[in-house]
Amino acid sequence: MTGEQPEIDISPFVDHSLLTITATLEEVSKFCADADKFRFPSVCVYPFYVKQVAEFLHGKYPKVCSVIGFPTGLTTGNAKMYEAQEAAENGASELDVMINLTYIKTGQTNQIYREIAEICEETGKTVKAILEMAWLTEAEKQLVTEVLMDAGVAFIVTNTGWYGGAKVADVQLLKEITKTNVGIKAAGGIKTYEQAANLVLAGATRLGTSRGLELIYQQNNQSN
C-alpha cells in the first residue's frame, strides 16, 4: 500500500477458514485457538467439523461458521436445507451458502430466492450467500445481489476461491449495489496484508482466508 493509505487492523475482519479436505482435529483446534487469540470474527469449516469447532470455541470470542453446498452450489435445495439445519443444530451461528449459478445463467432467480430465503427463515442464523463473481456478468452480479438481499441474507460473499479470488472492483460494485444494507465478505486468494487492506478500504466487512495469521504478521512487520 502507499503511505497515503491508513493502516488497517485486519483482525476484526478475518473469517479464519480451514477448508482443506485433509484437516485433522489438531489443526482445527489450533485454528480455533489462533482465532480466539487474535479475536477473529469466526472460524469457518466444513459441516463435518462444526460440532468439534463449537466445543473448541465454547465461551470464546469467535463464532462458528460453516459452508453449505460448497463449493459448487449444485446440491438440491432440500439437501442444502438439511445441511444448513444440521450445521445450526451442531453449533454453527453463521452459514456461508453457495448459490446455484445455473439458476442465474438460466434466469431462474425465483429459485435462488426461494432456496436462500428458506434457509434464512428456517435456521434463523446469519446467512452469507456466496457468489462466484468471476463467472458472472455485471448485469448478473447486480440482479443476483438484489435477489439475495430480498431473500434476507446478512452478507454477500464474492468467491469460493476455487475459480479466482476476490477483487477490489467486485467489492466496490457490491458496495454500490448493497448501499451498506448487508455486509460484504471478500474471499479467495487473499495472500498479503496489502490485498486484505485494499479490500477493506473498498468496502469489505469480512475477509474469508486461511492465511489470517500470515496477514497479522505482515501487518505487524509493516508497522515496525
VODRENSE-244151 format. One record per residue (C-alpha): residue number from 1; x, z, y. Coordinates in nm, 4 decimals, always signed. Layout:
<rs>
+-----+----------+----------+----------+
!   i !        u !        w !        v !
+-----+----------+----------+----------+
! NUM !        X !        Z !        Y !
...
+-----+----------+----------+----------+
</rs>
This chain:
<rs>
+-----+----------+----------+----------+
!   i !        u !        w !        v !
+-----+----------+----------+----------+
!   1 !  +0.0000 !  +0.0000 !  +0.0000 !
!   2 !  +0.1056 !  -0.0445 !  +0.3570 !
!   3 !  +0.1988 !  +0.2510 !  +0.5695 !
!   4 !  -0.1167 !  +0.2000 !  +0.7766 !
!   5 !  -0.3458 !  +0.2918 !  +0.4877 !
!   6 !  -0.4390 !  +0.6569 !  +0.4391 !
!   7 !  -0.3187 !  +0.8360 !  +0.1305 !
!   8 !  -0.5976 !  +0.8664 !  -0.1247 !
!   9 !  -0.6241 !  +1.1610 !  -0.3615 !
!  10 !  -0.7094 !  +0.9858 !  -0.6879 !
!  11 !  -0.8124 !  +1.2921 !  -0.8902 !
!  12 !  -1.1767 !  +1.3157 !  -0.7723 !
!  13 !  -1.2402 !  +0.9558 !  -0.8796 !
!  14 !  -1.0980 !  +0.9303 !  -1.2321 !
!  15 !  -1.3223 !  +0.8890 !  -1.5341 !
!  16 !  -1.0464 !  +0.9685 !  -1.7855 !
!  17 !  -1.1180 !  +0.7090 !  -2.0538 !
!  18 !  -0.9988 !  +0.7288 !  -2.4123 !
!  19 !  -1.1430 !  +0.4168 !  -2.5731 !
!  20 !  -0.8739 !  +0.3270 !  -2.8234 !
!  21 !  -1.0139 !  +0.2860 !  -3.1740 !
!  22 !  -0.7443 !  +0.4990 !  -3.3380 !
!  23 !  -0.7656 !  +0.8097 !  -3.1174 !
!  24 !  -0.7045 !  +1.1368 !  -3.3010 !
!  25 !  -0.8648 !  +1.4713 !  -3.2254 !
!  26 !  -0.5288 !  +1.5885 !  -3.0920 !
!  27 !  -0.5291 !  +1.3025 !  -2.8411 !
!  28 !  -0.8911 !  +1.3738 !  -2.7491 !
!  29 !  -0.8074 !  +1.7409 !  -2.6950 !
!  30 !  -0.5111 !  +1.6525 !  -2.4716 !
!  31 !  -0.7221 !  +1.4105 !  -2.2678 !
!  32 !  -0.9755 !  +1.6853 !  -2.2101 !
!  33 !  -0.7081 !  +1.9387 !  -2.1108 !
!  34 !  -0.5464 !  +1.6925 !  -1.8704 !
!  35 !  -0.8827 !  +1.6009 !  -1.7179 !
!  36 !  -0.9609 !  +1.9661 !  -1.6574 !
!  37 !  -0.6139 !  +2.0350 !  -1.5153 !
!  38 !  -0.6490 !  +1.7588 !  -1.2555 !
!  39 !  -1.0255 !  +1.8066 !  -1.2105 !
!  40 !  -1.1198 !  +1.4542 !  -1.3061 !
!  41 !  -1.4980 !  +1.3963 !  -1.2912 !
!  42 !  -1.5328 !  +1.3082 !  -1.6587 !
!  43 !  -1.3775 !  +1.2270 !  -1.9925 !
!  44 !  -1.5180 !  +0.9013 !  -2.1299 !
!  45 !  -1.5148 !  +0.8398 !  -2.5060 !
!  46 !  -1.6977 !  +0.6562 !  -2.7816 !
!  47 !  -2.0099 !  +0.8312 !  -2.9187 !
!  48 !  -1.8158 !  +0.9350 !  -3.2289 !
!  49 !  -1.6109 !  +1.1809 !  -3.0207 !
!  50 !  -1.8839 !  +1.3175 !  -2.7934 !
!  51 !  -1.9554 !  +1.6352 !  -2.9866 !
!  52 !  -1.5863 !  +1.7286 !  -3.0004 !
!  53 !  -1.5347 !  +1.6496 !  -2.6308 !
!  54 !  -1.8366 !  +1.8626 !  -2.5428 !
!  55 !  -1.6779 !  +2.1509 !  -2.7325 !
!  56 !  -1.3377 !  +2.0996 !  -2.5690 !
!  57 !  -1.4907 !  +2.0814 !  -2.2200 !
!  58 !  -1.7440 !  +2.3620 !  -2.2589 !
!  59 !  -1.7344 !  +2.5690 !  -1.9392 !
!  60 !  -1.4768 !  +2.3364 !  -1.7818 !
!  61 !  -1.4976 !  +2.1080 !  -1.4796 !
!  62 !  -1.5106 !  +1.7515 !  -1.6228 !
!  63 !  -1.8347 !  +1.6093 !  -1.7558 !
!  64 !  -1.8737 !  +1.4385 !  -2.0916 !
!  65 !  -1.9242 !  +1.0624 !  -2.0665 !
!  66 !  -1.9893 !  +0.8190 !  -2.3488 !
!  67 !  -2.0041 !  +0.4405 !  -2.3690 !
!  68 !  -2.3202 !  +0.2844 !  -2.5106 !
!  69 !  -2.3456 !  -0.0659 !  -2.6583 !
!  70 !  -1.9775 !  -0.1032 !  -2.5801 !
!  71 !  -1.8049 !  -0.3403 !  -2.5305 !
!  72 !  -2.0353 !  -0.6401 !  -2.5816 !
!  73 !  -2.3820 !  -0.5085 !  -2.4960 !
!  74 !  -2.5243 !  -0.7221 !  -2.7739 !
!  75 !  -2.6764 !  -0.4469 !  -2.9841 !
!  76 !  -3.0543 !  -0.4302 !  -2.9625 !
!  77 !  -3.2375 !  -0.2236 !  -2.7057 !
!  78 !  -3.3552 !  +0.0115 !  -2.9798 !
!  79 !  -3.0004 !  +0.0586 !  -3.1042 !
!  80 !  -2.8774 !  +0.1374 !  -2.7530 !
!  81 !  -3.1606 !  +0.3830 !  -2.7047 !
!  82 !  -3.0762 !  +0.5652 !  -3.0275 !
!  83 !  -2.7069 !  +0.5679 !  -2.9418 !
!  84 !  -2.7792 !  +0.6990 !  -2.5913 !
!  85 !  -3.0160 !  +0.9713 !  -2.7117 !
!  86 !  -2.7758 !  +1.0854 !  -2.9817 !
!  87 !  -2.4867 !  +1.0975 !  -2.7326 !
!  88 !  -2.7018 !  +1.3011 !  -2.4944 !
!  89 !  -2.8048 !  +1.5403 !  -2.7719 !
!  90 !  -2.4391 !  +1.5821 !  -2.8672 !
!  91 !  -2.3435 !  +1.6830 !  -2.5146 !
!  92 !  -2.2929 !  +1.3717 !  -2.3020 !
!  93 !  -2.4226 !  +1.4049 !  -1.9479 !
!  94 !  -2.3094 !  +1.0584 !  -1.8385 !
!  95 !  -2.3764 !  +0.7317 !  -2.0219 !
!  96 !  -2.1869 !  +0.4091 !  -1.9488 !
!  97 !  -2.4233 !  +0.1444 !  -2.0864 !
!  98 !  -2.3091 !  -0.2145 !  -2.1382 !
!  99 !  -2.5806 !  -0.4572 !  -2.0379 !
! 100 !  -2.6701 !  -0.7704 !  -2.2322 !
! 101 !  -2.5101 !  -1.0592 !  -2.0455 !
! 102 !  -2.7162 !  -1.3098 !  -2.2431 !
! 103 !  -3.0236 !  -1.1808 !  -2.0633 !
! 104 !  -2.8585 !  -1.2597 !  -1.7302 !
! 105 !  -2.7481 !  -1.6069 !  -1.8320 !
! 106 !  -3.0962 !  -1.6922 !  -1.9645 !
! 107 !  -3.2870 !  -1.5455 !  -1.6718 !
! 108 !  -3.4404 !  -1.2584 !  -1.8683 !
! 109 !  -3.3786 !  -0.9920 !  -1.6093 !
! 110 !  -3.7057 !  -0.8226 !  -1.7067 !
! 111 !  -3.5436 !  -0.7416 !  -2.0415 !
! 112 !  -3.2415 !  -0.5878 !  -1.8692 !
! 113 !  -3.4722 !  -0.3803 !  -1.6523 !
! 114 !  -3.6749 !  -0.2552 !  -1.9479 !
! 115 !  -3.3708 !  -0.1737 !  -2.1605 !
! 116 !  -3.1912 !  +0.0242 !  -1.8902 !
! 117 !  -3.4986 !  +0.1860 !  -1.7355 !
! 118 !  -3.5997 !  +0.3254 !  -2.0750 !
! 119 !  -3.2555 !  +0.4795 !  -2.1282 !
! 120 !  -3.2608 !  +0.6319 !  -1.7783 !
! 121 !  -3.6077 !  +0.7741 !  -1.8295 !
! 122 !  -3.5776 !  +0.8938 !  -2.1882 !
! 123 !  -3.2354 !  +1.0589 !  -2.1641 !
! 124 !  -3.2553 !  +1.1924 !  -1.8090 !
! 125 !  -2.8785 !  +1.1537 !  -1.7874 !
! 126 !  -2.6517 !  +0.9847 !  -1.5333 !
! 127 !  -2.6532 !  +0.6189 !  -1.6370 !
! 128 !  -2.3764 !  +0.3836 !  -1.5311 !
! 129 !  -2.4601 !  +0.0208 !  -1.6097 !
! 130 !  -2.1565 !  -0.1897 !  -1.6997 !
! 131 !  -2.1404 !  -0.5485 !  -1.5811 !
! 132 !  -1.8670 !  -0.7921 !  -1.6768 !
! 133 !  -1.8084 !  -0.9357 !  -1.3345 !
! 134 !  -1.5525 !  -1.1925 !  -1.4468 !
! 135 !  -1.8324 !  -1.3668 !  -1.6383 !
! 136 !  -2.0927 !  -1.3657 !  -1.3587 !
! 137 !  -2.1588 !  -1.5947 !  -1.0655 !
! 138 !  -2.2066 !  -1.4494 !  -0.7182 !
! 139 !  -2.5822 !  -1.5037 !  -0.7441 !
! 140 !  -2.5924 !  -1.3341 !  -1.0855 !
! 141 !  -2.3963 !  -1.0357 !  -0.9556 !
! 142 !  -2.6436 !  -0.9936 !  -0.6707 !
! 143 !  -2.9524 !  -1.0314 !  -0.8887 !
! 144 !  -2.8492 !  -0.8073 !  -1.1765 !
! 145 !  -2.7268 !  -0.5325 !  -0.9435 !
! 146 !  -3.0643 !  -0.5257 !  -0.7697 !
! 147 !  -3.2450 !  -0.5158 !  -1.1050 !
! 148 !  -3.0291 !  -0.2293 !  -1.2293 !
! 149 !  -3.0828 !  -0.0294 !  -0.9126 !
! 150 !  -3.4574 !  -0.0723 !  -0.9562 !
! 151 !  -3.4181 !  +0.0463 !  -1.3164 !
! 152 !  -3.2764 !  +0.3782 !  -1.1970 !
! 153 !  -2.9029 !  +0.3637 !  -1.2645 !
! 154 !  -2.6727 !  +0.6028 !  -1.0821 !
! 155 !  -2.3693 !  +0.3728 !  -1.0873 !
! 156 !  -2.2782 !  +0.0078 !  -1.1274 !
! 157 !  -1.9581 !  -0.0462 !  -1.3290 !
! 158 !  -1.7524 !  -0.3581 !  -1.2600 !
! 159 !  -1.5997 !  -0.4347 !  -1.6013 !
! 160 !  -1.5363 !  -0.3143 !  -1.9539 !
! 161 !  -1.1696 !  -0.4030 !  -1.9195 !
! 162 !  -1.1878 !  -0.6323 !  -2.2204 !
! 163 !  -1.2326 !  -0.9534 !  -2.0205 !
! 164 !  -1.0486 !  -0.8874 !  -1.6985 !
! 165 !  -1.0065 !  -0.5956 !  -1.4655 !
! 166 !  -1.1608 !  -0.4519 !  -1.1529 !
! 167 !  -1.1101 !  -0.6493 !  -0.8330 !
! 168 !  -1.1285 !  -0.5307 !  -0.4754 !
! 169 !  -1.3531 !  -0.8261 !  -0.3862 !
! 170 !  -1.6054 !  -0.7279 !  -0.6526 !
! 171 !  -1.6131 !  -0.3677 !  -0.5350 !
! 172 !  -1.6657 !  -0.4858 !  -0.1783 !
! 173 !  -1.9505 !  -0.7098 !  -0.2949 !
! 174 !  -2.1162 !  -0.4268 !  -0.4853 !
! 175 !  -2.0850 !  -0.2008 !  -0.1820 !
! 176 !  -2.2560 !  -0.4647 !  +0.0292 !
! 177 !  -2.5371 !  -0.5109 !  -0.2254 !
! 178 !  -2.5948 !  -0.1448 !  -0.3056 !
! 179 !  -2.5593 !  -0.0172 !  +0.0520 !
! 180 !  -2.4225 !  +0.3073 !  -0.1000 !
! 181 !  -2.7585 !  +0.3799 !  -0.2681 !
! 182 !  -2.5759 !  +0.4079 !  -0.6024 !
! 183 !  -2.2169 !  +0.4767 !  -0.6991 !
! 184 !  -1.9642 !  +0.2072 !  -0.7837 !
! 185 !  -1.7275 !  +0.2508 !  -1.0747 !
! 186 !  -1.4270 !  +0.0195 !  -1.0782 !
! 187 !  -1.2998 !  -0.0160 !  -1.4338 !
! 188 !  -1.0470 !  -0.2206 !  -1.6234 !
! 189 !  -0.6823 !  -0.2949 !  -1.5622 !
! 190 !  -0.6135 !  -0.0129 !  -1.3158 !
! 191 !  -0.2449 !  +0.0475 !  -1.3772 !
! 192 !  -0.0991 !  +0.1545 !  -1.0442 !
! 193 !  -0.1739 !  +0.4026 !  -0.7697 !
! 194 !  -0.1814 !  +0.1166 !  -0.5202 !
! 195 !  -0.4537 !  -0.0617 !  -0.7197 !
! 196 !  -0.6544 !  +0.2569 !  -0.7514 !
! 197 !  -0.6280 !  +0.3459 !  -0.3847 !
! 198 !  -0.7255 !  -0.0035 !  -0.2731 !
! 199 !  -1.0324 !  +0.0046 !  -0.4968 !
! 200 !  -1.1366 !  +0.3396 !  -0.3495 !
! 201 !  -1.0831 !  +0.2103 !  +0.0019 !
! 202 !  -1.3003 !  -0.0899 !  -0.0881 !
! 203 !  -1.5870 !  +0.1389 !  -0.1905 !
! 204 !  -1.5323 !  +0.2573 !  -0.5472 !
! 205 !  -1.6628 !  +0.6096 !  -0.6078 !
! 206 !  -1.5303 !  +0.6311 !  -0.9639 !
! 207 !  -1.2343 !  +0.4741 !  -1.1425 !
! 208 !  -1.2511 !  +0.4047 !  -1.5146 !
! 209 !  -0.8982 !  +0.4206 !  -1.6514 !
! 210 !  -0.6933 !  +0.5551 !  -1.9393 !
! 211 !  -0.3986 !  +0.5949 !  -1.7035 !
! 212 !  -0.5225 !  +0.8842 !  -1.4931 !
! 213 !  -0.2051 !  +1.0869 !  -1.5387 !
! 214 !  +0.0170 !  +0.7915 !  -1.4519 !
! 215 !  -0.1802 !  +0.7351 !  -1.1320 !
! 216 !  -0.1414 !  +1.1001 !  -1.0336 !
! 217 !  +0.2324 !  +1.0921 !  -1.0977 !
! 218 !  +0.2682 !  +0.7729 !  -0.8938 !
! 219 !  +0.0656 !  +0.9309 !  -0.6151 !
! 220 !  +0.2852 !  +1.2390 !  -0.6148 !
! 221 !  +0.6035 !  +1.0337 !  -0.6178 !
! 222 !  +0.4817 !  +0.8321 !  -0.3227 !
! 223 !  +0.4035 !  +1.1489 !  -0.1284 !
! 224 !  +0.7501 !  +1.2955 !  -0.1850 !
+-----+----------+----------+----------+
</rs>
